[in-house]
């Protein structure tokens, strides 16, 4: 994984190549993280601009800079440094148990790879990260410490795989949060075969995931959803999920700087 580091000896800007997507722009996108020793608007702006200059010297591309739990004032610094808000991820949560589902699910099996990939890519052809799943990328995620086959819930009827609800347990084995005795569940990915949409299967799969987490003695489940995914938001709202916070992505398109080799 390609990385770049920009530092002035006090503050740091880390750039990591995303290496996802199918277009040249998607494949040439950098994720930016800032480490500012003390909260300071001018220093943050300076590092945002320095990161853009570094990408320009490295061939150009797109920078994505995320701010978690964003508020209206958080827009000011990135915008002043030439970045534009481009995407909001809403974090929704609810306590469980919930009402029981009307479907039965089973755990993931090795024979499911082809159909899982087909359904995922058909359902998420528009998504910047979830699209373009391959057997290799799926197995890489499954190799992470938090993964368990039993948490990958599959809906299959008469030998037809119709959808899935992939759950993740936070608190013990995941690297994204501190180890905690208070476990939380996440609806990691949920997808229905587009040919079967309109039958309420997404709602039932969500309920099946909640029920599975409840059986594991987990009492809170959260998820991330695109702010413009209105059908999903409608479903989750009807299931009792509440909006906790929003993560916002700021983007800047960088042209290649060729002045140094003239």
C-alpha positions as CSV (number, residue, x, y, z in Angstrom):
1,X,0.0,0.0,0.0
2,X,1.5,3.3,-1.2
3,X,1.9,6.0,1.5
4,X,3.2,9.5,1.7
5,X,4.1,11.5,4.8
6,X,4.2,15.3,5.0
7,X,5.6,16.8,8.2
8,X,6.9,20.1,9.5
9,X,8.5,18.4,12.6
10,X,5.4,19.1,14.7
11,X,2.3,18.4,12.6
12,X,1.9,15.5,10.2
13,X,-0.3,14.7,7.2
14,X,-0.4,11.1,6.2
15,X,-1.6,10.1,2.7
16,X,-2.6,6.5,1.8
17,X,-3.5,5.3,-1.6
18,X,-7.0,3.8,-1.6
19,X,-6.4,1.2,-4.3
20,X,-10.1,0.6,-4.9
21,X,-12.5,1.4,-7.7
22,X,-12.6,0.8,-11.4
23,X,-11.8,4.1,-13.0
24,X,-8.4,5.9,-13.2
25,X,-9.6,8.6,-10.8
26,X,-10.8,6.1,-8.2
27,X,-7.5,4.2,-8.4
28,X,-5.5,7.4,-8.0
29,X,-7.3,8.6,-4.8
30,X,-5.5,9.3,-1.6
31,X,-6.9,9.2,1.9
32,X,-5.6,12.0,4.1
33,X,-5.2,12.0,7.9
34,X,-4.0,15.0,9.9
35,X,-2.1,14.8,13.2
36,X,-2.1,18.3,14.6
37,X,-0.3,18.6,18.0
38,X,-2.7,21.3,19.2
39,X,-6.0,22.3,17.7
40,X,-5.2,25.2,15.5
41,X,-7.0,26.4,12.4
42,X,-4.0,27.9,10.6
43,X,-1.8,24.8,11.2
44,X,-4.6,22.5,10.0
45,X,-5.0,24.6,6.9
46,X,-1.3,24.6,6.2
47,X,-1.1,20.8,6.4
48,X,-4.1,20.4,4.1
49,X,-2.4,22.6,1.5
50,X,0.9,20.8,2.0
51,X,-0.8,17.5,1.4
52,X,-2.2,18.8,-1.9
53,X,1.2,20.1,-3.0
54,X,2.7,16.7,-2.2
55,X,0.1,14.8,-4.3
56,X,0.7,17.3,-7.1
57,X,4.4,16.5,-7.1
58,X,3.6,12.8,-7.0
59,X,1.6,12.8,-10.2
60,X,-1.7,14.4,-9.2
61,X,-4.9,12.6,-8.1
62,X,-7.8,13.1,-5.7
63,X,-7.5,13.6,-2.0
64,X,-10.3,12.5,0.4
65,X,-10.2,14.0,3.9
66,X,-12.8,12.8,6.4
67,X,-14.0,14.6,9.5
68,X,-15.9,12.4,12.0
69,X,-18.9,13.7,14.0
70,X,-18.9,16.8,11.8
71,X,-20.7,20.1,12.7
72,X,-21.3,23.2,10.6
73,X,-18.1,24.9,11.7
74,X,-16.0,22.0,10.6
75,X,-16.5,22.9,6.9
76,X,-14.6,26.2,7.2
77,X,-11.0,25.0,7.3
78,X,-11.1,22.4,4.5
79,X,-13.1,24.7,2.2
80,X,-10.6,27.5,2.8
81,X,-7.8,25.1,1.8
82,X,-9.5,24.3,-1.5
83,X,-11.4,21.1,-0.5
84,X,-15.1,20.6,-1.1
85,X,-17.6,18.6,0.9
86,X,-18.6,15.6,-1.3
87,X,-20.1,12.9,0.8
88,X,-21.8,12.4,4.2
89,X,-22.0,9.1,6.0
90,X,-24.7,9.0,8.7
91,X,-24.2,6.8,11.7
92,X,-27.4,5.2,13.0
93,X,-27.9,3.2,16.1
94,X,-30.6,1.3,18.1
95,X,-30.9,-0.9,21.1
96,X,-32.0,-4.6,20.7
97,X,-33.8,-6.9,20.8
98,X,-36.1,-6.0,18.0
99,X,-39.2,-7.7,16.5
100,X,-38.3,-11.1,15.1
101,X,-37.8,-11.5,11.4
102,X,-40.1,-13.5,9.1
103,X,-37.1,-15.3,7.4
104,X,-34.5,-17.8,8.4
105,X,-30.8,-17.2,7.7
106,X,-27.7,-19.4,7.8
107,X,-24.0,-18.7,8.2
108,X,-21.7,-18.2,5.3
109,X,-20.3,-21.2,3.4
110,X,-17.4,-21.5,1.0
111,X,-19.9,-22.4,-1.8
112,X,-21.4,-18.9,-1.5
113,X,-18.5,-16.9,-2.9
114,X,-19.8,-16.5,-6.5
115,X,-23.3,-15.5,-5.6
116,X,-22.3,-13.2,-2.8
117,X,-20.0,-11.3,-5.2
118,X,-22.7,-11.2,-7.9
119,X,-25.3,-9.8,-5.6
120,X,-23.0,-7.4,-3.9
121,X,-21.7,-5.9,-7.2
122,X,-25.2,-5.7,-8.6
123,X,-26.6,-4.0,-5.5
124,X,-23.6,-1.6,-5.0
125,X,-22.5,-0.8,-8.5
126,X,-22.8,2.9,-7.6
127,X,-20.9,2.7,-4.3
128,X,-17.3,4.1,-4.1
129,X,-16.0,1.4,-1.8
130,X,-18.4,-1.5,-1.9
131,X,-18.5,-1.9,-5.6
132,X,-16.1,-4.1,-7.6
133,X,-15.9,-6.9,-5.0
134,X,-13.7,-9.8,-6.0
135,X,-13.1,-13.2,-4.4
136,X,-9.7,-11.9,-3.4
137,X,-11.0,-8.7,-1.7
138,X,-13.7,-10.6,0.0
139,X,-11.3,-13.2,1.4
140,X,-9.0,-10.4,2.6
141,X,-11.8,-8.9,4.7
142,X,-12.7,-12.4,5.9
143,X,-9.1,-12.9,7.1
144,X,-9.3,-10.0,9.6
145,X,-9.4,-11.0,13.3
146,X,-13.0,-9.9,13.9
147,X,-14.5,-12.0,11.1
148,X,-16.7,-15.1,11.8
149,X,-18.6,-17.2,9.3
150,X,-21.6,-17.3,11.7
151,X,-22.0,-13.5,11.6
152,X,-22.3,-13.5,7.8
153,X,-26.0,-14.2,7.6
154,X,-27.2,-15.7,4.3
155,X,-30.8,-15.8,3.0
156,X,-31.3,-18.8,0.8
157,X,-34.6,-20.3,-0.4
158,X,-34.9,-23.4,-2.6
159,X,-31.2,-23.3,-3.3
160,X,-31.5,-19.6,-4.5
161,X,-29.3,-17.1,-2.6
162,X,-31.4,-14.0,-2.3
163,X,-29.3,-11.7,-0.1
164,X,-27.2,-11.4,2.9
165,X,-26.7,-9.4,6.1
166,X,-23.0,-9.3,7.2
167,X,-22.7,-8.4,10.8
168,X,-19.5,-7.3,12.7
169,X,-18.9,-7.5,16.4
170,X,-16.9,-4.6,17.9
171,X,-15.0,-4.6,21.1
172,X,-12.8,-7.6,21.3
173,X,-11.1,-8.6,18.0
174,X,-11.5,-5.5,15.8
175,X,-8.7,-3.0,15.3
176,X,-11.0,0.0,14.8
177,X,-11.9,0.4,18.5
178,X,-10.4,-0.3,21.9
179,X,-11.0,-3.7,23.4
180,X,-14.0,-3.5,25.6
181,X,-16.2,-5.8,27.6
182,X,-19.2,-3.8,26.2
183,X,-19.7,-5.3,22.8
184,X,-21.5,-3.5,20.0
185,X,-22.8,-5.0,16.7
186,X,-22.6,-3.4,13.3
187,X,-24.6,-4.1,10.2
188,X,-21.4,-4.2,8.1
189,X,-23.0,-4.9,4.7
190,X,-26.5,-5.7,3.7
191,X,-27.6,-6.5,0.2
192,X,-30.5,-8.0,-1.7
193,X,-30.4,-9.3,-5.3
194,X,-31.7,-6.4,-7.3
195,X,-34.0,-8.8,-9.2
196,X,-35.8,-9.4,-5.9
197,X,-36.1,-5.9,-4.6
198,X,-39.5,-4.5,-3.6
199,X,-40.3,-7.6,-1.6
200,X,-39.2,-6.2,1.8
201,X,-36.2,-8.6,2.0
202,X,-33.8,-5.8,3.0
203,X,-36.0,-5.1,6.1
204,X,-36.2,-8.8,6.9
205,X,-32.4,-9.2,6.5
206,X,-31.8,-6.3,8.9
207,X,-34.1,-7.9,11.4
208,X,-32.3,-11.2,11.0
209,X,-29.0,-9.5,11.7
210,X,-30.4,-7.8,14.8
211,X,-31.8,-11.1,16.0
212,X,-28.4,-12.8,15.5
213,X,-26.7,-10.1,17.6
214,X,-29.3,-10.4,20.3
215,X,-28.6,-14.1,20.5
216,X,-24.9,-13.2,21.2
217,X,-26.0,-11.0,24.1
218,X,-25.2,-7.8,22.3
219,X,-27.6,-4.9,23.2
220,X,-26.7,-2.2,20.7
221,X,-26.2,-2.2,16.9
222,X,-25.1,0.6,14.6
223,X,-24.5,1.1,10.9
224,X,-23.1,3.6,8.4
225,X,-25.4,4.7,5.6
226,X,-24.9,7.2,2.8
227,X,-26.9,10.4,3.5
228,X,-28.5,10.3,0.0
229,X,-29.5,6.6,0.2
230,X,-33.1,7.5,0.9
231,X,-34.6,4.0,0.5
232,X,-32.2,2.6,3.1
233,X,-32.7,5.5,5.5
234,X,-36.5,5.0,5.2
235,X,-36.1,1.3,6.1
236,X,-33.7,1.9,9.0
237,X,-35.9,4.7,10.4
238,X,-38.9,2.3,10.3
239,X,-36.8,-0.2,12.3
240,X,-36.2,2.3,15.1
241,X,-32.6,3.4,14.2
242,X,-31.7,6.9,15.4
243,X,-29.2,9.3,13.9
244,X,-26.1,9.5,16.2
245,X,-23.7,11.6,14.1
246,X,-22.3,12.2,10.6
247,X,-18.9,11.7,9.1
248,X,-18.2,14.1,6.2
249,X,-15.7,13.6,3.3
250,X,-14.0,16.6,1.7
251,X,-12.4,16.2,-1.7
252,X,-9.8,18.0,-3.7
253,X,-8.8,17.2,-7.2
254,X,-5.0,17.8,-7.8
255,X,-3.3,18.3,-11.1
256,X,0.2,17.0,-11.7
257,X,2.9,19.6,-11.1
258,X,5.4,19.4,-14.0
259,X,7.1,22.7,-13.3
260,X,10.1,21.0,-11.6
261,X,11.2,19.1,-14.7
262,X,10.9,21.9,-17.2
